[in-house]
């Protein structure tokens, strides 16, 4: 029969090895498994003639660094994502599909009006309204859902995001109707709606609290030491700011020039070009390969 005094040093040394390590259910199971292995090995060494304390120390030394073992058994990000994955609810998927179909139908009507014509102004207004409402509803509904990495947003705040999205798009729709020949009052109304929507979204974004789940926060902390070139090299950050200003000044100037020469629809190519240039600039300046 095993004498508890023969293994007391094993338990003490094991507790010292795990000191300072945050315990989780998985790590507690690992600790008990290690304990059983160490006790068995210590008893073998005692049978070979070592004292209880010496056998315990030898067993722990043979086992190796516990931190290395824990790091080797921690689940990867992919495994953690697979275990904690939250599947979307079928009702949410159906609502999103129906609302998306309505939004796409509205876009089709506006595209038909812009290319072939023949769509009455009231039809364009209804189509634009459908797009705005569908987008707002999808936004609010999506934020209310629990995801793999985020907790669901409170109903009131999610509805606020939805309203802000719908109002902003409604303001843009008023600008579209003005370009299609509506009165100047549509521009005034559209500007007011767009400013109200952007203001609401800005307020909600500024007061937004953390929605990430605990495992996402722990993973973010583990990657917090990844270098940021702009933080480490202020001169690179300054150059990036200057280059950004130059890129968008050129893009805006090209937008105005194309609007006055070839038309409003083609002028958006300047904005697309500006976005492409910005992506290339970020890739070149933020992620630098060491030579």
TADAQUI-V8909 format. One line per field, one symbol per residue. ss: DSSP state (2 for helix, 1 for strand, 0 for the rest). phi: phi as a letter, one per 40 degrees, with the letter a starting at -180 (. if undefined). burial: I if it has 16 or more other ideal C-beta (glycine too) atoms within 10 Angstrom, else O. Layout:
ss->???
phi->???
burial->???
This chain:
ss->000222222222222220000000222222222222222222222220000222222222222002222222200022222220000002222222222222222222222222200000222222222222222222222220000001000022222222222222222222222220000022222222222222222222220000010222222222000000222202222222222222222222222222222002222222222222222222222200000
phi->.ccdccbccccccccccccgcccbdcccccccccdccccccccccccchcccccccccccccchccccccccbccccccccccccbcccdccccccccccccccccccccccccbcggccccccccccccccccccccccccccccbcbbcccddccccccccccccccccccccccccchcccdcccccccccccccccccccccbcccbcccccccccccbccccbccccbdccccccccccccdcccccccccccccbbhcccccccccccccccccccccccbbccc
burial->OOOOOIIOIIOOIIOOIIOOOOOOOOIOOIIOOIIOOIIOIIIOIIOOOIOIOOIIIIIIOOIOOIOOOIOOOOOOOOOIOOOOOOOOOOOOOOOIOOIOOIIOOIOOIIOOIOOOOOIOOOOIIOIIOIIIIIIIIIIIIIIIIOIOIOOOIOOOIIIIIIIIIIIIIIIIIIIIIIOIOIOOOIIOIIOOIIOIIOOIIOOIOOOOOOIOIOIIOOIOOOOOOOOOOIOOOOOOOOOIOOIIOOIIOOIOOIIOOIOOOOOOOOIOOIOOOIOOIOOOIOOOIOOOOOO
